[in-house]
Amino acid sequence: MSYPHWMIRGPEVSACNCNWGCPCQFNSLPTHGNCRAAMAVHIDEGYFGDTSLEGVKFAGLFAWPGAIHEGNGECIPVVDSEADDAQRDAVLQIMSGATSEPGATIFNVFAATYAKVHDPVVATIDFSVDMENWTGKFSIPGYVDAFASPITNPMTGESHRARVMLPEGFEYREAEFVSSRAHSNSEIPLDWKEGHGHIAILHMTPSGPVG
């Protein structure tokens, strides 16, 4: 089967309700028995066929009643209001997972676990990230506010740096693990003050992460 020719590359900020480190990264069950998460990406460079995706931002809110692989999840896909119609359509096709090889990308893997995908949202996405100090945030009015910062050593108060490499990962090859807090009163409620987060460069094609 052939897939559309696409590529995206840019910073991702992700937050979830599990303890630091995120058990999913190590094939373990979620900390609290369920999974709640949000993520946002700024595409520094990218394309979908002849459509440039440079500068486009997108995000997602997610929930599963148990572990992700057990299914029955739901998702709210969000595309920034500054994107044009062609860019929105392209990003939503990528997020659907249908334009990825089976099991190759986070979009394809997650799509197989959804029982419900909410109607796509077009809204302002306020996104910022500092790759040197490993902080980031994203905000979507009426949907979510999420923040990421380095994990703090409980004894010294200093930053505790942690980085994970996943040579065969379907989201990234390397990510800085951080602490996150998030809140949402949307159809997918989110609320935690100290959970897992990661910051990474999402560099992906239909075949999966690059590098």
C-alpha positions as CSV (number, residue, x, y, z in Angstrom):
1,M,0.0,0.0,0.0
2,S,1.3,3.5,-0.8
3,Y,0.9,6.4,1.5
4,P,0.9,10.2,0.9
5,H,4.4,11.8,0.8
6,W,4.6,13.8,4.0
7,M,7.1,14.9,6.7
8,I,6.9,17.0,9.8
9,R,9.7,18.2,12.1
10,G,9.5,20.5,15.1
11,P,9.3,20.6,18.9
12,E,6.7,18.7,20.8
13,V,5.5,19.3,24.4
14,S,3.6,16.4,25.9
15,A,2.0,16.0,29.4
16,C,0.3,13.1,31.1
17,N,-1.2,12.2,34.5
18,C,1.3,9.4,35.3
19,N,4.3,9.7,37.5
20,W,7.5,11.0,36.1
21,G,9.0,8.7,33.6
22,C,5.6,7.5,32.2
23,P,5.1,3.8,32.6
24,C,4.0,3.5,28.9
25,Q,7.6,4.2,27.8
26,F,8.6,0.9,29.5
27,N,5.5,-1.2,28.7
28,S,4.1,-0.9,32.3
29,L,0.6,-0.1,33.4
30,P,-0.4,3.5,34.1
31,T,0.3,5.0,37.5
32,H,-3.4,5.7,38.4
33,G,-5.0,3.0,36.4
34,N,-6.0,5.3,33.6
35,C,-4.3,7.5,31.1
36,R,-5.0,11.2,30.5
37,A,-2.7,13.2,28.2
38,A,-2.3,16.3,26.1
39,M,0.3,17.2,23.5
40,A,1.1,20.0,21.1
41,V,3.6,20.4,18.2
42,H,4.9,23.4,16.3
43,I,6.0,22.3,12.8
44,D,9.2,24.1,11.9
45,E,9.4,22.4,8.6
46,G,7.1,20.0,6.9
47,Y,4.9,19.1,4.0
48,F,2.0,16.9,2.9
49,G,2.3,16.3,-0.8
50,D,2.5,19.8,-2.3
51,T,1.1,21.5,0.8
52,S,3.7,23.3,3.0
53,L,3.1,22.7,6.7
54,E,5.8,25.1,7.9
55,G,4.7,27.1,10.9
56,V,1.5,25.0,11.5
57,K,0.6,24.1,15.1
58,F,-1.5,21.2,16.2
59,A,-2.5,19.5,19.4
60,G,-4.5,16.7,20.9
61,L,-6.3,15.8,24.2
62,F,-6.5,12.1,25.0
63,A,-8.1,9.8,27.6
64,W,-8.2,6.0,28.1
65,P,-10.0,4.3,31.0
66,G,-7.1,1.9,31.5
67,A,-3.8,1.3,29.7
68,I,-3.6,2.7,26.2
69,H,-3.2,-0.7,24.6
70,E,-6.5,-1.9,26.2
71,G,-8.3,0.6,24.0
72,N,-11.7,2.4,24.5
73,G,-9.8,5.7,24.3
74,E,-11.0,9.1,23.0
75,C,-9.3,12.0,21.3
76,I,-9.9,15.7,20.6
77,P,-7.7,16.7,17.6
78,V,-6.9,20.5,17.4
79,V,-5.4,22.5,14.6
80,D,-4.3,26.1,15.0
81,S,-6.7,28.7,13.5
82,E,-3.8,30.3,11.6
83,A,-3.5,27.3,9.3
84,D,-5.3,27.4,6.0
85,D,-7.9,24.9,4.8
86,A,-5.3,22.7,3.0
87,Q,-3.0,22.7,5.9
88,R,-5.8,21.8,8.4
89,D,-6.9,18.9,6.1
90,A,-3.3,17.7,5.8
91,V,-2.6,17.7,9.6
92,L,-5.9,16.0,10.4
93,Q,-5.0,13.3,7.9
94,I,-1.7,12.8,9.6
95,M,-3.3,12.8,13.0
96,S,-5.8,10.2,11.9
97,G,-3.1,7.7,11.5
98,A,-4.5,6.6,8.1
99,T,-1.5,8.1,6.2
100,S,1.1,6.1,8.3
101,E,2.4,2.6,7.8
102,P,0.8,0.3,10.4
103,G,2.4,0.7,13.8
104,A,5.0,3.1,12.5
105,T,3.8,6.4,14.1
106,I,2.2,7.5,17.3
107,F,-0.8,8.7,15.2
108,N,-1.4,5.2,13.7
109,V,-0.8,3.4,17.0
110,F,-3.1,5.6,19.0
111,A,-5.8,5.6,16.3
112,A,-6.2,1.9,16.8
113,T,-7.0,2.4,20.5
114,Y,-9.8,5.0,20.1
115,A,-13.5,4.2,20.6
116,K,-14.3,7.9,19.9
117,V,-12.7,10.7,18.0
118,H,-14.4,14.1,18.7
119,D,-15.0,16.5,15.9
120,P,-11.8,18.4,15.1
121,V,-11.3,21.7,16.8
122,V,-9.9,24.8,15.0
123,A,-8.7,27.2,17.6
124,T,-5.8,29.4,18.6
125,I,-2.9,27.4,20.0
126,D,-0.4,29.4,22.1
127,F,2.7,27.3,22.1
128,S,6.2,28.0,23.3
129,V,9.3,25.9,24.2
130,D,12.8,26.5,25.5
131,M,15.0,23.6,24.3
132,E,18.0,24.8,26.4
133,N,16.2,25.1,29.7
134,W,13.7,22.3,28.9
135,T,10.5,24.3,29.6
136,G,7.4,24.5,27.5
137,K,3.7,25.3,27.5
138,F,0.7,25.3,25.4
139,S,-2.7,26.8,25.8
140,I,-6.0,26.4,23.8
141,P,-8.8,28.7,25.1
142,G,-11.7,26.6,26.4
143,Y,-9.7,23.4,26.0
144,V,-6.4,23.0,27.8
145,D,-3.6,24.8,29.6
146,A,-0.4,22.7,30.0
147,F,3.0,23.5,31.3
148,A,6.3,21.6,31.4
149,S,9.5,22.2,33.4
150,P,12.5,20.2,34.6
151,I,11.9,17.6,37.3
152,T,13.0,19.0,40.7
153,N,15.2,17.1,43.1
154,P,13.2,16.9,46.4
155,M,16.3,17.3,48.5
156,T,18.1,20.1,46.8
157,G,15.4,21.8,44.8
158,E,17.7,21.7,41.8
159,S,16.7,20.5,38.3
160,H,17.0,16.7,37.8
161,R,17.7,16.1,34.2
162,A,16.6,12.8,32.6
163,R,16.7,11.8,29.0
164,V,15.4,8.6,27.4
165,M,16.3,7.1,24.0
166,L,13.9,4.7,22.2
167,P,15.7,3.4,19.2
168,E,12.6,1.7,17.9
169,G,10.0,4.2,19.3
170,F,7.0,5.3,17.3
171,E,6.9,8.9,18.6
172,Y,10.5,10.0,19.0
173,R,14.1,8.6,19.2
174,E,15.1,10.8,22.1
175,A,13.2,12.9,24.6
176,E,13.9,15.0,27.7
177,F,11.7,13.9,30.5
178,V,10.2,16.7,32.5
179,S,7.4,17.5,35.0
180,S,4.0,18.6,33.8
181,R,0.8,20.2,35.0
182,A,-2.4,20.5,33.0
183,H,-6.0,21.5,33.3
184,S,-9.0,21.1,31.0
185,N,-12.7,21.5,31.4
186,S,-13.4,20.1,27.9
187,E,-15.1,16.9,26.9
188,I,-11.9,15.3,28.0
189,P,-11.2,16.6,31.6
190,L,-7.6,16.9,32.6
191,D,-6.3,18.0,36.0
192,W,-2.9,17.3,37.6
193,K,-0.3,19.5,39.2
194,E,2.7,17.2,39.0
195,G,2.8,14.5,36.3
196,H,5.0,13.2,33.6
197,G,6.0,15.3,30.6
198,H,8.5,15.2,27.8
199,I,9.9,17.6,25.3
200,A,11.3,16.3,22.0
201,I,11.9,17.1,18.4
202,L,9.1,15.3,16.5
203,H,10.7,14.3,13.2
204,M,8.4,11.9,11.3
205,T,7.3,10.5,8.0
206,P,4.8,7.8,7.2
207,S,7.5,5.2,8.0
208,G,8.0,6.6,11.6
209,P,10.4,8.8,13.4
210,V,13.5,9.9,11.5
211,G,17.0,9.6,13.0
